[in-house]
Amino acid sequence: MRSIFRISVTPAIVTVLVAAGALFSLLDWFREPIGRLDLVAYVSGFDLFLNGGNPYSSVQLYEKEQELGVARNFAVSMWNPPIFFSFFAPILAISPDLAPSASRALSFACLLLLAYLGYRLSPQSNSARIGILAYLISAIGLLPAWEEVRLGQNTSWVALAVAVGCYCMLRAGHSALAGALLAVSLCKPHNFFLPLMVVAYRVIRTRDWRALGGGFISLLMAGVVPEILHPGIWSAWLFREQWPYHPHCANFSTALVLAIDGATVLHSWLIYSISISIGFLVWAVGVSRYRLVSPESQIMWAWLVTPFFAPYGFLSDHVTLVFPLAYFAGWIGSQHGPESQARFLMTLLLISIGGLLLPVNSFNGESLSWFIFAPATLIAVSVTLSQTDRKACGSAP
């Protein structure tokens, strides 16, 4: 049994924390009230949940959000299942005045830890020196990270739990804890379905029943507690007013759906099925082409591919990419040197800057930048791996 984290306080770590704190303070200086953030939906939903209301009712949500200063003439919807209340109750129970700052602080901490875990899982990253700039670009240099913080979203909270679960399973040896943390992924299943399938295959193949037990117990507790506190909450979620979810243009499949004028639900799901099938194909081709043979590399590649082919999503959902991108950055730096790593990270930074500077293009009411980030990062990783492979072949005797 190995410890989960071994962090030595070095000047580099202190510099990273100071820089991250300064960035957070700068952003929080211009903070907006909760009524202007998506966070208002989760805080309002949790308040309704605790007081016997229906957090999935647009009418009740709208009334509660109006009390918190929402200026929009529609309700900011609460999409996550009831287990979300179990896993993230502490942050949702904070006073609405403090919730924006607390949410942003938690998001920054999650982003730093996601990058740290990605580096820790990459080959030889434990012995390789990681530059401060490389770490910061991986952690908070990506456009989705700033989009999440700006909106008061929660994707990084869920992503960190799943990343720690993967780390426990692959490195630390805490299988039961790994299963319990991986269960948190069901708060946002569209972000994690492909890497979880790879993890599930490994669990079954190695007969790691403790991981299955940890996941089952975690889900049982997270599912039963909300039902005890609020009888009928699961029924309210399953039969909510807006189902299935209307797609937002954050990936390839939803771009296709929105491109088809008047597409029916059947046609939409057909496109989703085709797109997800392409996602599996891309995953398989990538594993074969780039010789991703270790469980870590296969899970990371699946994680990287998932947002591009998920059935729906927002730009802020792509904050999950911090974890696999830090992994590949660590891998490239360890295997092919700091110059290759620097080029890779600068490419990612330019993608984020380009997405930020893109004009808002009319695509059925959505911004072009919403669905350009995932494929661009996928191409960046693919091109970098291809170039480093060619260099390695060229230098071989």
C-alpha positions in Angstrom: 0.0 0.0 0.0 1.5 3.3 -1.1 0.5 6.7 0.1 -1.8 8.7 -2.2 0.2 11.9 -2.2 3.9 12.6 -1.5 4.3 16.4 -1.9 7.5 18.0 -0.7 7.4 21.7 -0.1 9.9 23.1 -2.5 10.5 26.6 -3.9 8.7 25.5 -7.1 5.6 24.4 -5.2 5.6 27.6 -3.2 5.9 29.6 -6.4 3.0 27.8 -8.0 0.8 28.3 -5.0 1.6 32.0 -4.8 1.1 32.5 -8.5 -2.2 30.6 -8.4 -3.3 32.6 -5.3 -2.5 35.9 -7.1 -4.4 34.8 -10.2 -7.4 33.8 -8.1 -7.3 37.1 -6.1 -7.1 39.1 -9.4 -10.2 37.3 -10.8 -12.1 37.4 -7.5 -11.5 41.1 -7.3 -13.9 41.5 -10.2 -16.3 38.9 -8.9 -20.0 39.1 -9.7 -22.9 38.4 -7.4 -24.2 34.8 -7.4 -27.3 35.9 -9.3 -25.1 36.3 -12.4 -23.4 32.9 -12.2 -24.6 29.4 -13.1 -23.7 28.6 -9.5 -27.0 30.1 -8.5 -28.8 27.0 -9.9 -26.9 24.6 -7.6 -27.3 26.8 -4.5 -31.0 27.4 -5.2 -31.5 23.8 -6.0 -29.9 22.7 -2.8 -32.0 25.1 -0.8 -35.2 23.7 -2.4 -33.9 20.2 -1.7 -33.4 20.9 2.0 -36.8 22.7 2.3 -39.0 20.2 0.5 -39.1 21.9 -2.8 -38.4 20.5 -6.3 -34.9 21.5 -7.5 -35.8 20.3 -11.0 -38.9 22.5 -11.3 -38.2 25.5 -13.5 -41.0 27.4 -11.8 -39.6 26.8 -8.3 -36.0 27.4 -9.4 -37.0 30.6 -11.1 -38.7 31.9 -7.9 -35.8 31.0 -5.7 -33.2 32.4 -8.1 -35.1 35.7 -8.3 -34.6 36.0 -4.6 -30.8 35.8 -5.2 -30.9 38.5 -7.9 -31.0 36.6 -11.2 -31.8 39.1 -13.9 -32.7 36.5 -16.6 -36.3 35.9 -17.4 -35.9 32.1 -17.3 -34.7 29.6 -14.7 -31.0 28.5 -14.7 -31.6 24.8 -14.7 -30.3 22.2 -12.3 -29.2 19.1 -14.3 -27.2 17.0 -12.0 -28.8 13.9 -10.3 -29.6 13.9 -6.6 -26.2 12.2 -5.8 -24.7 15.6 -6.6 -26.3 16.9 -3.4 -24.6 14.1 -1.4 -21.2 14.5 -2.8 -21.0 18.4 -2.8 -23.4 19.4 0.0 -20.7 21.4 1.9 -20.0 23.9 -0.9 -23.7 24.2 -1.9 -24.7 24.9 1.7 -22.5 28.0 2.0 -24.1 31.4 2.2 -25.0 32.9 -1.2 -22.7 35.8 -0.4 -19.7 33.6 0.1 -20.5 30.9 -2.4 -19.0 32.6 -5.5 -15.6 33.1 -3.8 -15.7 29.6 -2.2 -16.6 28.0 -5.6 -13.8 29.8 -7.4 -11.3 28.8 -4.7 -12.3 25.2 -4.9 -12.2 25.3 -8.7 -8.6 26.7 -8.7 -7.5 24.0 -6.1 -9.1 21.3 -8.3 -7.3 22.5 -11.4 -3.9 22.6 -9.7 -4.5 19.0 -8.3 -5.7 17.7 -11.7 -2.5 18.9 -13.3 -0.4 17.5 -10.5 -2.1 14.1 -10.7 -1.7 14.0 -14.5 2.1 14.6 -14.1 2.3 12.0 -11.4 0.8 9.4 -13.6 2.9 10.2 -16.7 5.9 7.9 -17.3 9.0 9.0 -15.4 7.3 12.2 -14.3 8.2 11.4 -10.6 11.9 11.7 -11.4 11.6 14.4 -14.1 11.7 18.0 -13.2 8.6 19.8 -14.1 9.0 23.5 -15.0 6.8 26.0 -13.1 5.5 27.5 -16.3 4.6 24.1 -17.8 2.7 23.3 -14.6 0.7 26.5 -14.6 -0.2 26.2 -18.3 -1.4 22.7 -17.7 -3.4 23.7 -14.7 -4.9 27.1 -15.5 -3.8 28.0 -19.0 -6.8 26.5 -20.7 -9.8 28.4 -21.8 -12.4 26.0 -20.3 -10.7 26.5 -16.9 -11.4 30.2 -17.0 -14.9 29.6 -18.4 -15.7 27.4 -15.4 -14.5 29.9 -12.9 -16.3 32.7 -14.7 -19.6 30.9 -14.7 -19.4 29.3 -11.3 -19.6 25.8 -12.8 -18.6 22.6 -11.1 -17.0 20.2 -13.6 -13.6 20.3 -12.0 -15.0 19.3 -8.7 -16.3 16.0 -10.2 -13.2 15.6 -12.4 -10.9 15.8 -9.4 -12.7 13.0 -7.6 -12.6 10.8 -10.6 -8.9 11.6 -11.2 -8.0 10.8 -7.6 -9.9 7.5 -8.0 -7.9 6.7 -11.1 -4.7 7.6 -9.3 -5.6 5.4 -6.3 -6.4 2.5 -8.6 -3.3 2.8 -10.8 -0.6 3.9 -8.4 -1.6 4.1 -4.7 -3.3 0.7 -4.5 -6.4 1.9 -2.6 -9.0 0.0 -4.7 -12.0 0.5 -2.4 -11.3 4.2 -2.2 -10.8 4.3 -5.9 -14.2 2.8 -6.6 -15.9 5.1 -4.1 -14.3 8.2 -5.9 -15.0 6.9 -9.4 -18.7 6.7 -8.5 -18.7 10.5 -8.3 -18.5 10.5 -12.1 -22.2 9.7 -12.3 -22.8 13.4 -11.3 -21.7 14.1 -14.9 -21.6 10.8 -16.8 -21.3 12.4 -20.2 -17.8 13.6 -19.3 -16.4 10.2 -18.2 -18.2 7.4 -19.9 -15.3 6.3 -22.2 -12.4 6.3 -19.6 -14.8 4.6 -17.1 -15.3 1.8 -19.6 -11.5 1.4 -19.9 -11.3 1.4 -16.0 -14.2 -1.1 -15.8 -12.4 -3.4 -18.3 -9.3 -3.3 -16.1 -11.3 -4.0 -12.9 -13.0 -7.0 -14.4 -9.8 -8.3 -16.0 -7.9 -8.0 -12.7 -10.9 -9.1 -10.6 -10.5 -6.1 -8.4 -13.7 -6.7 -6.4 -12.8 -4.1 -3.8 -13.1 -1.4 -6.3 -16.5 -2.6 -7.3 -17.5 -2.8 -3.6 -16.3 0.7 -3.0 -18.2 2.1 -5.9 -21.4 0.2 -5.0 -21.3 1.4 -1.4 -20.5 5.0 -2.4 -23.4 5.1 -4.9 -25.7 3.4 -2.4 -25.1 5.9 0.3 -25.1 8.9 -2.1 -28.4 7.7 -3.6 -30.2 6.7 -0.5 -29.4 9.7 1.7 -31.1 12.2 -0.7 -34.2 10.0 -0.9 -34.4 9.8 2.9 -34.0 13.5 3.3 -36.4 14.3 0.4 -38.7 11.4 -0.4 -39.5 11.4 -4.2 -36.4 13.4 -5.2 -35.2 10.6 -7.6 -38.6 10.6 -9.3 -38.5 14.4 -9.6 -35.2 14.1 -11.4 -36.2 11.2 -13.7 -39.4 12.9 -14.7 -38.1 16.5 -14.8 -39.7 19.0 -17.2 -36.8 19.2 -19.6 -35.7 15.8 -20.7 -33.9 14.8 -22.9 -31.4 17.6 -22.5 -31.3 20.2 -25.3 -27.8 20.0 -26.8 -25.4 22.9 -26.5 -22.7 23.2 -29.1 -19.6 22.0 -27.2 -18.6 19.0 -29.3 -18.9 17.3 -32.7 -22.1 15.4 -32.2 -24.1 18.4 -30.9 -22.7 20.5 -33.7 -24.2 18.1 -36.2 -27.5 18.1 -34.4 -27.7 21.9 -34.4 -26.6 22.0 -38.0 -29.7 19.9 -39.0 -32.6 22.3 -39.0 -35.6 20.8 -37.3 -33.9 17.5 -36.4 -36.1 15.2 -34.5 -35.2 13.5 -31.3 -34.8 10.2 -33.2 -32.4 11.8 -35.7 -30.5 13.5 -32.8 -30.0 10.1 -31.0 -28.9 8.6 -34.3 -26.3 11.2 -34.7 -25.2 10.7 -31.1 -24.8 7.0 -31.8 -22.8 7.6 -34.9 -20.6 10.1 -33.2 -20.0 8.0 -30.1 -19.1 5.1 -32.4 -16.6 7.3 -34.1 -15.2 8.2 -30.7 -14.6 4.5 -29.9 -12.8 4.2 -33.3 -10.6 7.2 -32.6 -9.8 5.7 -29.2 -8.8 2.4 -30.7 -6.8 3.9 -33.6 -4.9 6.1 -31.1 -4.1 3.3 -28.8 -2.7 1.3 -31.7 -0.9 4.1 -33.5 0.8 5.7 -30.6 1.5 2.3 -28.8 -0.5 3.3 -25.7 -0.1 0.0 -23.9 -0.1 0.9 -20.3 -3.4 1.3 -18.4 -2.5 4.9 -17.6 -2.0 5.9 -21.2 -5.1 4.1 -22.4 -7.3 5.7 -19.7 -5.8 9.1 -20.5 -6.4 8.8 -24.2 -10.0 7.7 -23.6 -10.4 10.7 -21.3 -9.0 13.0 -23.9 -11.3 11.7 -26.6 -14.5 11.6 -24.5 -15.5 15.3 -24.5 -15.3 15.5 -28.3 -17.8 12.7 -28.7 -20.0 13.2 -25.6 -23.8 13.5 -26.3 -23.9 17.1 -25.0 -21.9 19.5 -23.0 -20.6 23.0 -22.4 -17.2 24.6 -23.0 -16.6 24.5 -19.2 -17.1 20.7 -19.3 -13.8 20.5 -21.2 -12.0 21.5 -18.0 -11.7 17.7 -17.5 -9.0 17.8 -20.2 -6.5 19.4 -17.7 -5.9 15.9 -16.3 -5.0 14.0 -19.5 -3.2 17.0 -21.1 -1.0 17.3 -18.0 -0.3 13.6 -18.4 0.7 13.9 -22.0 2.8 17.0 -21.2 4.7 15.1 -18.6 5.1 12.2 -20.9 6.4 14.3 -23.7 8.8 16.2 -21.4 10.1 13.0 -19.9 10.5 11.0 -23.1 11.4 13.7 -25.6 12.8 16.6 -23.7 11.7 20.1 -22.5 11.7 21.6 -26.0 9.0 19.2 -27.2 7.1 19.8 -24.0 7.3 23.5 -24.5 6.1 23.4 -28.1 3.1 21.2 -27.0 2.1 23.5 -24.1 2.5 26.6 -26.2 0.2 25.0 -28.8 -2.4 24.4 -26.1 -2.1 28.0 -24.9 -2.5 29.3 -28.4 -5.6 27.2 -28.9 -7.1 28.7 -25.7 -6.1 32.3 -26.7 -7.5 31.7 -30.2 -10.8 30.4 -28.8 -11.0 33.4 -26.5 -10.4 35.8 -29.3 -12.7 34.2 -31.8 -15.7 36.4 -32.7 -19.0 35.0 -31.7 -20.3 33.3 -34.9 -23.9 32.6 -35.3 -24.3 28.8 -35.4 -27.9 28.3 -34.3 -27.3 30.7 -31.5 -24.1 29.2 -30.3 -20.5 30.5 -30.3 -18.0 28.8 -32.6 -15.5 28.6 -29.7 -17.9 26.3 -27.8 -17.1 23.3 -30.0 -13.6 24.0 -31.3 -11.6 23.4 -28.1 -11.9 19.6 -27.8 -11.0 18.6 -31.4 -8.2 21.2 -31.4 -6.6 19.7 -28.3 -7.1 16.2 -29.7 -5.2 17.2 -32.8 -2.5 18.9 -30.8 -1.8 15.7 -28.8 -2.0 13.6 -31.9 0.4 15.8 -34.0 2.9 16.0 -31.0 2.9 12.3 -30.5 3.4 11.7 -34.2 6.3 14.1 -34.4 8.0 12.7 -31.4 7.6 9.2 -32.7 9.1 10.2 -36.0 12.1 11.8 -34.3 12.6 8.7 -32.2 12.5 6.5 -35.3 14.9 8.9 -37.1 17.4 8.8 -34.3 17.4 5.0 -33.9 20.5 3.2 -35.1 
